[in-house]
Amino acid sequence: MPVIRVSFLKGRSRQQKAEAAEALTAALVDHFGSKPEDVTVVFDEKAREDWAIAGKLLSQE
């Protein structure tokens, strides 16, 4: 059972996530031969103060 975890900053709409889940599922079906019902997509949304790049919180930029 493939699991895809997608991490990003908060702000995507429900529609954007629905479309991404559909596209990611289709990609695993096409490339790996997975059954759609076996693919799980988990969206991990973070606030800017919960994400740092090069030692700096994104909320500091």
SEPAVO-806225 format. One record per atom (N, C-alpha, C): atom name; x, y, z. Coordinates in nm, 3 decimals. Example, Ala and Ser with C-alpha at 12.3 -4.5 7.8 and 13.67 -1.06 7.14 Angstrom:
+------+---------+---------+---------+
| dovo |       u |       v |       w |
+------+---------+---------+---------+
|    N |   1.319 |  -0.569 |   0.780 |
|   CA |   1.230 |  -0.450 |   0.780 |
|    C |   1.320 |  -0.330 |   0.780 |
|    N |   1.285 |  -0.225 |   0.708 |
|   CA |   1.367 |  -0.106 |   0.714 |
|    C |   1.290 |   0.003 |   0.787 |
+------+---------+---------+---------+
This chain:
+------+---------+---------+---------+
| dovo |       u |       v |       w |
+------+---------+---------+---------+
|    N |   0.085 |  -0.118 |   0.000 |
|   CA |   0.000 |   0.000 |   0.000 |
|    C |   0.089 |   0.124 |   0.000 |
|    N |   0.101 |   0.193 |  -0.110 |
|   CA |   0.184 |   0.314 |  -0.117 |
|    C |   0.122 |   0.430 |  -0.038 |
|    N |   0.210 |   0.503 |   0.031 |
|   CA |   0.168 |   0.622 |   0.103 |
|    C |   0.255 |   0.737 |   0.053 |
|    N |   0.191 |   0.845 |   0.012 |
|   CA |   0.261 |   0.965 |  -0.033 |
|    C |   0.237 |   1.072 |   0.073 |
|    N |   0.344 |   1.127 |   0.126 |
|   CA |   0.332 |   1.236 |   0.224 |
|    C |   0.382 |   1.364 |   0.158 |
|    N |   0.297 |   1.466 |   0.160 |
|   CA |   0.330 |   1.593 |   0.097 |
|    C |   0.331 |   1.701 |   0.204 |
|    N |   0.447 |   1.764 |   0.224 |
|   CA |   0.460 |   1.871 |   0.322 |
|    C |   0.467 |   2.005 |   0.250 |
|    N |   0.392 |   2.101 |   0.300 |
|   CA |   0.394 |   2.235 |   0.242 |
|    C |   0.341 |   2.335 |   0.343 |
|    N |   0.361 |   2.462 |   0.312 |
|   CA |   0.311 |   2.568 |   0.398 |
|    C |   0.160 |   2.580 |   0.384 |
|    N |   0.095 |   2.617 |   0.494 |
|   CA |  -0.050 |   2.634 |   0.493 |
|    C |  -0.091 |   2.737 |   0.388 |
|    N |  -0.209 |   2.718 |   0.333 |
|   CA |  -0.261 |   2.816 |   0.239 |
|    C |  -0.320 |   2.755 |   0.114 |
|    N |  -0.305 |   2.624 |   0.095 |
|   CA |  -0.365 |   2.561 |  -0.023 |
|    C |  -0.514 |   2.540 |   0.002 |
|    N |  -0.592 |   2.553 |  -0.102 |
|   CA |  -0.737 |   2.534 |  -0.088 |
|    C |  -0.772 |   2.385 |  -0.087 |
|    N |  -0.892 |   2.356 |  -0.043 |
|   CA |  -0.943 |   2.219 |  -0.045 |
|    C |  -0.941 |   2.165 |  -0.188 |
|    N |  -0.980 |   2.248 |  -0.283 |
|   CA |  -0.981 |   2.209 |  -0.424 |
|    C |  -0.841 |   2.175 |  -0.474 |
|    N |  -0.743 |   2.257 |  -0.439 |
|   CA |  -0.604 |   2.230 |  -0.480 |
|    C |  -0.556 |   2.096 |  -0.424 |
|    N |  -0.588 |   2.069 |  -0.298 |
|   CA |  -0.547 |   1.943 |  -0.237 |
|    C |  -0.618 |   1.824 |  -0.302 |
|    N |  -0.746 |   1.841 |  -0.333 |
|   CA |  -0.822 |   1.733 |  -0.398 |
|    C |  -0.762 |   1.701 |  -0.535 |
|    N |  -0.728 |   1.805 |  -0.612 |
|   CA |  -0.669 |   1.785 |  -0.744 |
|    C |  -0.530 |   1.722 |  -0.734 |
|    N |  -0.452 |   1.764 |  -0.634 |
|   CA |  -0.319 |   1.706 |  -0.615 |
|    C |  -0.330 |   1.558 |  -0.575 |
|    N |  -0.423 |   1.526 |  -0.487 |
|   CA |  -0.441 |   1.387 |  -0.445 |
|    C |  -0.478 |   1.300 |  -0.564 |
|    N |  -0.564 |   1.350 |  -0.651 |
|   CA |  -0.604 |   1.276 |  -0.771 |
|    C |  -0.485 |   1.256 |  -0.864 |
|    N |  -0.407 |   1.360 |  -0.886 |
|   CA |  -0.292 |   1.351 |  -0.977 |
|    C |  -0.183 |   1.259 |  -0.921 |
|    N |  -0.157 |   1.269 |  -0.792 |
|   CA |  -0.055 |   1.184 |  -0.730 |
|    C |  -0.097 |   1.037 |  -0.733 |
|    N |  -0.223 |   1.012 |  -0.707 |
|   CA |  -0.274 |   0.875 |  -0.713 |
|    C |  -0.262 |   0.821 |  -0.855 |
|    N |  -0.299 |   0.901 |  -0.953 |
|   CA |  -0.290 |   0.859 |  -1.094 |
|    C |  -0.145 |   0.828 |  -1.131 |
|    N |  -0.051 |   0.907 |  -1.079 |
|   CA |   0.090 |   0.884 |  -1.111 |
|    C |   0.136 |   0.748 |  -1.059 |
|    N |   0.095 |   0.711 |  -0.938 |
|   CA |   0.135 |   0.581 |  -0.885 |
|    C |   0.067 |   0.467 |  -0.960 |
|    N |  -0.056 |   0.489 |  -1.002 |
|   CA |  -0.126 |   0.388 |  -1.083 |
|    C |  -0.052 |   0.370 |  -1.215 |
|    N |  -0.018 |   0.480 |  -1.280 |
|   CA |   0.049 |   0.475 |  -1.411 |
|    C |   0.191 |   0.420 |  -1.404 |
|    N |   0.267 |   0.462 |  -1.305 |
|   CA |   0.409 |   0.428 |  -1.301 |
|    C |   0.442 |   0.300 |  -1.225 |
|    N |   0.360 |   0.268 |  -1.123 |
|   CA |   0.390 |   0.151 |  -1.041 |
|    C |   0.287 |   0.040 |  -1.053 |
|    N |   0.176 |   0.069 |  -1.122 |
|   CA |   0.072 |  -0.032 |  -1.135 |
|    C |  -0.011 |  -0.049 |  -1.008 |
|    N |  -0.007 |   0.052 |  -0.920 |
|   CA |  -0.085 |   0.046 |  -0.797 |
|    C |  -0.233 |   0.053 |  -0.828 |
|    N |  -0.314 |  -0.002 |  -0.739 |
|   CA |  -0.459 |   0.014 |  -0.749 |
|    C |  -0.494 |   0.146 |  -0.679 |
|    N |  -0.581 |   0.226 |  -0.739 |
|   CA |  -0.616 |   0.355 |  -0.677 |
|    C |  -0.661 |   0.341 |  -0.532 |
|    N |  -0.735 |   0.237 |  -0.503 |
|   CA |  -0.787 |   0.220 |  -0.366 |
|    C |  -0.678 |   0.184 |  -0.265 |
|    N |  -0.559 |   0.152 |  -0.313 |
|   CA |  -0.448 |   0.120 |  -0.224 |
|    C |  -0.355 |   0.238 |  -0.199 |
|    N |  -0.376 |   0.349 |  -0.269 |
|   CA |  -0.288 |   0.466 |  -0.257 |
|    C |  -0.344 |   0.561 |  -0.152 |
|    N |  -0.256 |   0.601 |  -0.059 |
|   CA |  -0.293 |   0.699 |   0.045 |
|    C |  -0.208 |   0.824 |   0.025 |
|    N |  -0.272 |   0.940 |   0.029 |
|   CA |  -0.202 |   1.068 |   0.020 |
|    C |  -0.228 |   1.143 |   0.151 |
|    N |  -0.119 |   1.186 |   0.216 |
|   CA |  -0.130 |   1.260 |   0.341 |
|    C |  -0.071 |   1.399 |   0.319 |
|    N |  -0.151 |   1.501 |   0.347 |
|   CA |  -0.103 |   1.639 |   0.337 |
|    C |  -0.062 |   1.686 |   0.476 |
|    N |   0.060 |   1.734 |   0.487 |
|   CA |   0.117 |   1.779 |   0.612 |
|    C |   0.140 |   1.929 |   0.600 |
|    N |   0.044 |   2.007 |   0.649 |
|   CA |   0.052 |   2.153 |   0.636 |
|    C |   0.121 |   2.212 |   0.758 |
|    N |   0.210 |   2.306 |   0.733 |
|   CA |   0.284 |   2.371 |   0.840 |
|    C |   0.270 |   2.523 |   0.831 |
|    N |   0.271 |   2.586 |   0.946 |
|   CA |   0.274 |   2.733 |   0.951 |
|    C |   0.417 |   2.777 |   0.921 |
|    N |   0.433 |   2.901 |   0.876 |
|   CA |   0.566 |   2.954 |   0.842 |
|    C |   0.661 |   2.949 |   0.962 |
|    N |   0.606 |   2.963 |   1.084 |
|   CA |   0.693 |   2.959 |   1.201 |
|    C |   0.734 |   2.817 |   1.239 |
|    N |   0.679 |   2.717 |   1.170 |
|   CA |   0.714 |   2.577 |   1.195 |
|    C |   0.808 |   2.520 |   1.090 |
|    N |   0.862 |   2.606 |   1.003 |
|   CA |   0.947 |   2.558 |   0.893 |
|    C |   1.070 |   2.648 |   0.885 |
|    N |   1.187 |   2.587 |   0.879 |
|   CA |   1.311 |   2.664 |   0.870 |
|    C |   1.394 |   2.614 |   0.753 |
|    N |   1.460 |   2.706 |   0.685 |
|   CA |   1.553 |   2.675 |   0.576 |
|    C |   1.681 |   2.753 |   0.606 |
|    N |   1.792 |   2.685 |   0.596 |
|   CA |   1.924 |   2.746 |   0.622 |
|    C |   1.930 |   2.808 |   0.761 |
|    N |   1.863 |   2.743 |   0.856 |
|   CA |   1.869 |   2.788 |   0.995 |
|    C |   1.778 |   2.904 |   1.030 |
|    N |   1.694 |   2.947 |   0.937 |
|   CA |   1.606 |   3.060 |   0.964 |
|    C |   1.462 |   3.020 |   0.940 |
|    N |   1.378 |   3.055 |   1.038 |
|   CA |   1.235 |   3.031 |   1.022 |
|    C |   1.183 |   3.111 |   0.905 |
|    N |   1.093 |   3.051 |   0.830 |
|   CA |   1.035 |   3.124 |   0.718 |
|    C |   0.955 |   3.245 |   0.764 |
|    N |   0.906 |   3.241 |   0.887 |
|   CA |   0.832 |   3.355 |   0.941 |
|    C |   0.924 |   3.473 |   0.969 |
|    N |   1.056 |   3.454 |   0.967 |
|   CA |   1.152 |   3.562 |   0.989 |
|    C |   1.182 |   3.639 |   0.861 |
|    N |   1.141 |   3.584 |   0.749 |
|   CA |   1.174 |   3.648 |   0.620 |
|    C |   1.078 |   3.758 |   0.587 |
+------+---------+---------+---------+
